[in-house]
Amino acid sequence: MIPTASSAGDCSAVPGAGLGQRLEAALLLVEDNAPLRQMLSWELSDLGYQVSAAGDCAEARHLMQRQPLRCALIDIRLPDGDGRALGAELAARAPGLTIVLMSGAHDLQPDPGLAPHVRAYLKKPVNLHSLHQLFVASGKPARAAFNNGSRVP
């Protein structure tokens, strides 16, 4: 069973305040809504993530090749493809990558076939505390990720 979350929660007026452990990890954010992408980038950066943000699948693929990643937060509905398929592709390229999918479509159901590489499905608005805890709990070291098919030292 893949966890889901639907409540926005209250995470304080200060981004990252009270969320506990900082996670110094490279994170790929794929969100086509530019203002939401910017807001999530700022908030995740405040938590210690090194955020690479993309607005579509093509840009995400390009960013994935540039640096090893530990985490990915991917919108399901993207202008040039499906975030679930992108997640599967990224997981094949980087088996240690912790992937969380998100969607604003409240009627969307998780696909149990994706369970091996998807940590959770979140409904927008994303609860930053829940998201951060998912990544912290993943416990996979950054060196478990792959970049362009070669092992990261």
C-alpha positions as CSV (number, residue, x, y, z in Angstrom):
1,M,0.0,0.0,0.0
2,I,1.4,3.4,-1.0
3,P,0.8,6.2,1.5
4,T,-1.3,9.1,0.4
5,A,-1.9,12.5,2.1
6,S,-4.5,15.1,1.3
7,S,-4.5,17.7,4.0
8,A,-2.5,20.9,3.6
9,G,-1.7,21.3,7.3
10,D,-0.3,24.3,9.1
11,C,3.5,24.6,8.8
12,S,4.0,28.1,10.4
13,A,4.6,31.3,8.6
14,V,8.4,30.7,8.5
15,P,9.3,28.2,5.8
16,G,10.8,25.1,7.3
17,A,10.1,26.2,10.9
18,G,9.5,23.3,13.2
19,L,10.0,20.6,10.6
20,G,12.9,19.0,12.4
21,Q,16.0,17.6,10.8
22,R,17.4,19.4,7.8
23,L,18.1,17.1,4.9
24,E,21.1,18.1,2.8
25,A,20.1,16.3,-0.4
26,A,19.8,17.0,-4.1
27,L,16.1,17.1,-5.0
28,L,14.4,17.3,-8.4
29,L,11.1,19.2,-8.4
30,V,9.0,18.8,-11.5
31,E,5.9,21.1,-11.5
32,D,4.4,22.9,-14.5
33,N,2.7,25.7,-12.4
34,A,5.5,28.3,-12.2
35,P,4.4,30.1,-9.0
36,L,3.9,26.8,-7.2
37,R,7.3,25.5,-8.5
38,Q,9.0,28.7,-7.2
39,M,7.3,28.6,-3.8
40,L,8.1,24.9,-3.3
41,S,11.7,25.5,-4.4
42,W,12.1,28.3,-1.8
43,E,10.6,26.3,1.0
44,L,12.5,23.1,0.2
45,S,15.8,25.1,-0.1
46,D,15.1,26.5,3.4
47,L,15.0,22.9,4.6
48,G,18.5,22.3,3.2
49,Y,17.6,20.6,-0.1
50,Q,19.6,21.5,-3.2
51,V,16.6,22.0,-5.5
52,S,16.7,21.6,-9.3
53,A,13.3,22.7,-10.6
54,A,11.8,21.7,-13.9
55,G,8.5,22.7,-15.6
56,D,8.1,19.6,-17.8
57,C,9.5,16.1,-18.5
58,A,12.1,17.2,-21.0
59,E,13.6,19.7,-18.6
60,A,13.5,17.1,-15.8
61,R,15.4,14.6,-18.0
62,H,18.1,17.3,-18.7
63,L,18.5,18.1,-15.0
64,M,18.7,14.5,-14.0
65,Q,21.7,14.1,-16.3
66,R,23.5,17.0,-14.7
67,Q,23.8,15.8,-11.1
68,P,23.1,12.8,-8.9
69,L,19.8,13.1,-7.1
70,R,18.5,11.6,-3.9
71,C,14.8,12.8,-4.0
72,A,12.2,13.7,-6.6
73,L,8.9,15.5,-6.2
74,I,6.9,15.1,-9.5
75,D,3.6,16.4,-10.5
76,I,1.5,13.7,-12.3
77,R,0.0,15.9,-15.0
78,L,2.7,17.6,-17.0
79,P,2.4,19.5,-20.3
80,D,4.7,17.0,-22.2
81,G,3.9,13.8,-20.4
82,D,2.7,11.8,-17.4
83,G,4.6,12.2,-14.1
84,R,4.1,8.6,-13.3
85,A,5.9,7.5,-16.5
86,L,8.7,10.1,-15.8
87,G,9.0,8.7,-12.2
88,A,9.4,5.2,-13.7
89,E,12.0,6.4,-16.1
90,L,14.0,8.3,-13.4
91,A,13.8,5.3,-11.0
92,A,15.3,3.0,-13.8
93,R,18.1,5.5,-14.2
94,A,18.7,6.1,-10.5
95,P,17.5,3.1,-8.4
96,G,18.3,4.8,-5.1
97,L,16.1,7.8,-5.9
98,T,13.2,8.5,-3.5
99,I,10.2,9.5,-5.6
100,V,7.0,11.3,-4.4
101,L,4.3,12.0,-6.9
102,M,1.7,14.8,-6.4
103,S,-1.4,15.9,-8.1
104,G,-4.1,18.5,-7.8
105,A,-6.7,16.0,-9.3
106,H,-8.5,14.8,-6.2
107,D,-10.1,12.0,-8.0
108,L,-6.8,10.5,-9.0
109,Q,-6.0,7.1,-7.4
110,P,-2.5,5.8,-6.7
111,D,-1.3,3.1,-9.2
112,P,-0.2,0.1,-7.1
113,G,2.0,-1.0,-10.0
114,L,4.3,1.9,-9.3
115,A,4.9,0.9,-5.6
116,P,8.4,-0.4,-6.1
117,H,9.8,3.1,-6.8
118,V,7.1,5.6,-5.6
119,R,7.4,6.4,-1.9
120,A,4.0,8.2,-1.8
121,Y,1.3,10.1,-3.6
122,L,0.4,13.5,-2.2
123,K,-2.5,15.7,-3.1
124,K,-2.0,19.4,-3.6
125,P,-1.7,21.5,-1.7
126,V,1.3,19.5,-0.5
127,N,1.9,19.4,3.3
128,L,5.5,20.4,3.5
129,H,6.0,18.6,6.9
130,S,4.6,15.3,5.5
131,L,6.8,15.6,2.4
132,H,9.9,16.4,4.3
133,Q,9.3,13.4,6.7
134,L,8.9,11.1,3.7
135,F,12.3,12.1,2.4
136,V,13.9,12.0,5.8
137,A,12.4,8.5,6.5
138,S,13.7,7.2,3.1
139,G,17.1,6.9,4.6
140,K,18.8,6.2,1.3
141,P,22.3,7.8,1.0
142,A,22.9,10.1,-1.9
143,R,25.6,7.8,-3.3
144,A,22.9,5.1,-4.0
145,A,21.7,7.3,-6.9
146,F,23.1,6.9,-10.4
147,N,23.9,9.7,-12.9
148,N,24.0,8.8,-16.6
149,G,24.3,5.1,-15.8
150,S,27.5,5.4,-13.8
151,R,27.9,4.9,-10.0
152,V,28.3,8.1,-8.0
153,P,31.4,8.0,-5.8
